[in-house]
Amino acid sequence: MSTSKDQPEPQTAKKDTFAEMLLPLYHGPQVTVRLGPTGPTYMLSKALLCKKSTYFLKMFEGNYAEASTSYVTLQEDATTFKPSFELFIEWLYLGKFTLPEEDRASQISCLLNLARFADMSVIDELTDLVARSIEQIITEDPDVKKKREAPTVSKYGTSNVRHLTTRHVRMVGGLPTGNAVRRVLIIALVEPYLRAECFIPTFADRIVQYPNLAFDLLTEVRQTMLAAVPRAGKIWIKDPLTQIEVSLK
């Protein structure tokens, strides 16, 4: 027979349970968010929105018109921003999001729009998730696997930027230095900068338009080269994005 010692301890509710601490955030007052002057509107939990974002906390709890009207119009292009904002809503309520079934370049565009919104809204947690998602999109490309198997083959030197465009560079240029999403895109450019001749006509002209972005890239390139090692007549570097060791020409 089991003794009292063998009996499981009764489960006592703690004060910070989901029901007491989190569930109220999903109820109560709501606010209306419109995308652009004629775009779609969304009814969102005021408490949840304000808990996640100091930007919205000041807007709806401060001395602004939105605090009394519970209504805000975001100055966004509804056509391009709607998919990104709906990812934000999914994250707001679920703590995660599922990317639309699109090509990788389009997914990155959607995430960069979301990154810009997260930066404006001061939501570091969302910024970090977006950074990890973009890194995953890039590193899951089939050519990255081939690069692991054939690190001396120069054609795989462009795998990091296969799904990046000059528009992406422009979008990243608008993010502040130190932003996690900005850094992912910058370190993705390091290996192509050092290995791929096509980097110059494709990205160089766009990057020089953003001096701080160019400075950050050259800083990452310098750090990579300082850790380079000579071996078997080649110079080997470690790609800061994928951590794959590759050889330069």
TITORKOL-791118 format. One record per residue (C-alpha): z negated, x, y. Coordinates in steps of 0.5 Angstrom, whole numbers, plus 500, padded with zeros to 3 digits. Layout:
% residues N
ZXY ...
***
This chain:
% residues 249
500500500 501502507 495504511 495502519 496509520 503508517 505502521 509503527 506503534 508496537 513497543 510496550 514494555 515499561 515497568 522501569 525497564 533494565 530487566 525489571 529495575 536494574 538487572 536484579 542489582 547485578 544478582 542476588 546477595 553479594 558482599 566481600 570487600 577486603 583492602 587492608 588486613 592482608 590485601 585482595 578481596 572482591 565479591 560485589 553485588 550488595 544491592 548495587 553497592 547499597 544503591 550507589 552509596 549511602 555509606 555502604 547502605 548503612 553499613 550492610 543494611 544497618 545495625 553494624 556487624 557488617 550487616 550480618 557478616 556481609 564482610 568489610 575490611 577497608 583500612 586502605 594500603 592495598 598497594 597504593 589503593 588497589 588500582 583506584 578501587 578497581 576503577 571504582 568497581 568498573 564504574 560501579 558495574 559499567 558507569 564509567 572507567 578506563 584509566 591505566 596506561 600510566 603517565 599523567 601524574 600517576 593517573 591523577 594520583 590514582 584519581 585522587 585516591 578514588 576521589 577520597 574514597 568517593 567522598 568517604 562513601 558519599 558517591 557524588 556521581 563518582 566524584 563528579 566523574 573523577 573531577 571531569 577526568 582530572 580536568 581532561 588530563 590537565 587540559 589535554 596536555 600539548 602545551 595547553 594547545 600551545 597556550 591557546 596559540 600563544 597566550 602571551 608566552 609566559 612559559 606556558 603559564 605552568 602547563 596547568 600544573 605540569 603533571 601536578 605534584 606537592 603530593 597531589 596538593 596534600 591529597 586535595 587538602 584532605 577533601 572538603 570545601 565544595 568537593 568538585 575534585 578539590 575545586 578542579 585542582 584549585 582552579 588549575 593553580 590560579 593561572 600559575 599562581 599569577 603568571 609563574 614564578 616557579 609556583 612559589 617554591 613548588 607549591 606555596 609551602 605545601 598550600 600554606 599547610 592547609 589554610 582552607 585550601 589557601 583560602 579557596 585558592 585566594 578566593 578563586 584568584 580574586 574572582 579571576 582578577 576582578 574579571 581582568 581587563 587591560 588591553 594593549 598595555 597588558 592585563 588579561 585574565 581568563 584561566 578559570 580551568 581552560 577558559 583561555 585568555 592570557 596576559 600577565 607580565 
***
